[in-house]
Amino acid sequence: MSESLKQILDVSIFWEYRTVLLRGLAVNFYVFGCSAMLALAIGLGAALLRVSRLWLFRCAGTLHVEIFRNAPDYVAVIWVHFVLPLLIGTVLHSRFEFNPFVSAIIALGLVYSGYFAETFRAGIEAVPAGHLEAARACGMSEGLILWRIILPQVVRRMLPESINQFISLFKATTIVSLVAVPDLMYQVSMITQQEMRPLPLYTGAALTYFLIILAAGSALRALSERWRMKIFS
Amino acid sequence: MQPAPGVVNDVPTIRVVDVYKEFGALAVLKGVSFDVRRGDVVSMLGASGSGKSTLLRCINYLETPTSGDILIGGESLGFIDAAGGSRKPRPLAAINRMRRDLGFVFQQFNLWPHMTVLGNVIEAPLRVRGLPRKDAADIAHDCLRRVHLADKADVYPARLSGGQQQRVAIARALAMQPKVMLFDEPTSSLDPELTDEVLSVMRELAGDGTTMIVVTHEMGFAREVSDRVLFLHNGLIEEDGAPAQMFGAPKSERFRQFISKYRQ
């Protein structure tokens, strides 16, 4: 093997920069955690609108789902960070800016709320009507029924699909470097500009993401299956 | 439990007053009235489509009657008196409070699969009546003993047979200590060998003086256990009486035909 090829393939540079890279990875997790919570909360709201008895609510829910499920996350991040502040600024007649973290979290949260809404809705509709009647017959209020009878079953039913969505969302956090959120990809590109050695750096980043997603995904799937088996077998 | 001697208790536990129920153009109940007194075991018989399940579901407002009224201990379930002597629909929260007095057992059991047996039975006493967990658990264990499932408290419903699931459903309804137990074809989705264990629990409840309304196709139960039989046909009560008299000498031709099918 030639000396130059060896140098290109030497991944030790990835280890040298571990502190800053780990900090970048922590940012990925932070953005993931916040946008996942936002997506779940908004997704549940949209799903409840979609199963509402009121036509207007159902339309609002459907509109939400279709807009965000069909928006590319890349476009959403750019739009929320650069266009939305312009609109808000014009309305407020003053300069307005989002912190890049805030833009990234809002954009990813909204886009993924569209997916989660559909998963929630399918889960809600899969709860047999008899379970709700039994709860009503016991004198449970509609709020209590949602919290104690519907949601616990929905969570178990939607787990396999939502694990896939969480993985997609985690992958999507790699685009937040677009608006200068200092995540792992951002740090890698910064270091690359200094060191001029893209191969070990980008390969290291790819491997890191790959291993994290593989490990977390398999662990979550195994755990969720064990948990689901108790009630659906 | 009978009222103390000398005390005249004229208020029926349940009074069904001229109940009509229509689904669009389809009239399922066409003016049904009857009273149920404390300790009564009433069997409701009738061919499918006669309206008996709908009637039972109207009694706890799982179906809202198109017109008519249900009185629980003399109090209207569907309406409250408004100012000026008029009546207005009772709000859902208030209906829910009154439903605590009506235990309901479904044909399909409808246990909550994500909760253990104990979880199912304890849920309403804990969260609807607001009992402390220990008191609710005591009641739940007591109810599970009554249906002979004390040893299954920590099992999930999916691990139980249909007959066991239905007995848990009975315990769940009993745990609210209702004034009346309503049974909607409780053995119709069970294999014959599982039917008996549910019926024998129901016999024991009847023996304990539980007020019960039972929609059923079990003629043996209707005949031997109930104090009274209602036969519904086309949304009306066609015949109403004591089982010995009705099965011995039916007055209506339709009831005669109906029971003859079960004799074969």
Interface residues (C-beta under 8 A of the other chain):
Chain A: P128 G130 H131 E133 A134 A135 R136 A137 C138 G139 M140 S141 E142 L144 R148 I149 P152 Q153 R156 K230 I231 F232 S233
Chain B: N60 L62 L92 A93 N96 R97 M98 R99 R100 L102 G103 F104 F106 Q108 N110 L111 W112 P113 H114 E123 A124 R127 V128 Y156 P157 A158 A169 R172 A173 M176
